[in-house]
Amino acid sequence: MQTLPTSSIRYTASDSRDPATLGFTRVIVPTALGDVVAHVNPNAAAHSTTATLLLHGAAGSWTTWLPLIRGAHASGKPLNNVVALDLPGWGDSGTLSRSASVEDMAAVAAHVARALGFTNWSIMGHSLGGHLALAIAVREPERTISVTAISATGPGALTVLRHPVRSFATLPWLAGMLGAMRFLTALGPAGDVLVRTLHRLKVLAPLSSPLFASPRSLDASIIDSLANEIRPQAFVRAAEAAARYDERAWSSIRCTVTIVRGKRDVFVSPSDDAWFAENLPSAKQRIAARAGHFAHIESAGNSTPARPTELATA
């Protein structure tokens, strides 16, 4: 897949009043999958050619990383050279085409970082973003310094995405969500209206509670963001792309890899630990004892945002 020239990159100042993101720049980068929006912190490319590339999961956007960004800022060790993407299909980026592959999405993420002047990167990815982070490490071995994959869409989840009925018992919540996303997609615009209605009726929070270890302790803004970023069509297309990807390619990764999952993550199969130990033996595996699917948001079982160092030692 060919990426597009970077001559038409557009920069706009952020109007954020959040101390952790004050001065972040909103950047629109043309790519082969349409315009991709990234949020870049003010020292991007000024002191280093290494980006901190943040890739959100399905039903997310760059705002998924705000708790982590704030936690790092509060600790006095802010993340350097952040490039936080809205992946195609989510946030303010363009639609994800049905023909797009994981390799296409990985190429686009790497293209954005290069277009912004970076020659290499350390990647943190959540869920689908963790899957893409590992794919980028395969695709760009010379440029990828490290990967932290948080609740990555791994072998167990891929089995369910490929055979949701036959493998329903493996990860029933994931199989159920895939079915729900397909139903909402079939409804067209009415599906988005239904999601907003469920949120307005305060039904979405209990429906999404299995994703978190301690849902009652979460800030309301987290569920608000989840409701806003549920994009059923993008979810289904990304799931189809992930199902076509051959995860055995990850065995070629040579950079530093940390695999993080919440102990109560309903989207990660317990068998994933053994699979990664066999196929990526150099990877460090960490289990966050008091977290669900969002280990980068949940910390110590409450709403305190996790810091990057906590993810590495969870």
Buried (B, 14 or more C-beta within 10 A) or exposed (E): BEBBEBEEBEEEEBEBEEEBBEEBBBBBBBBBBBBBBBBBBEEBBEEBEBBBBBBBBBBBBBBBBBBBBBBBBBEEEBBBBBBBBBBBBBBBBBBBBEEBBBBBBBBBBBBBBBBBBBEBBBBBBBBBBBBBBBBBBBBBEEBBBBBBBBBBBBBBBBBBBBEBEEBBEBBBBBBBBBEBBBEBBEEEEEBBEBBBEBBEEEEBBEEBBBBBBBBEEBEEEBBBBBBBBBBBBBBBBBBBBBBEBEBEBBEEBEBBBBBBBBBBBBBBBEEBBEBBEEBBEEBBBBBBEBBBBBBBBBBBBEBBBBBBEBBBEB
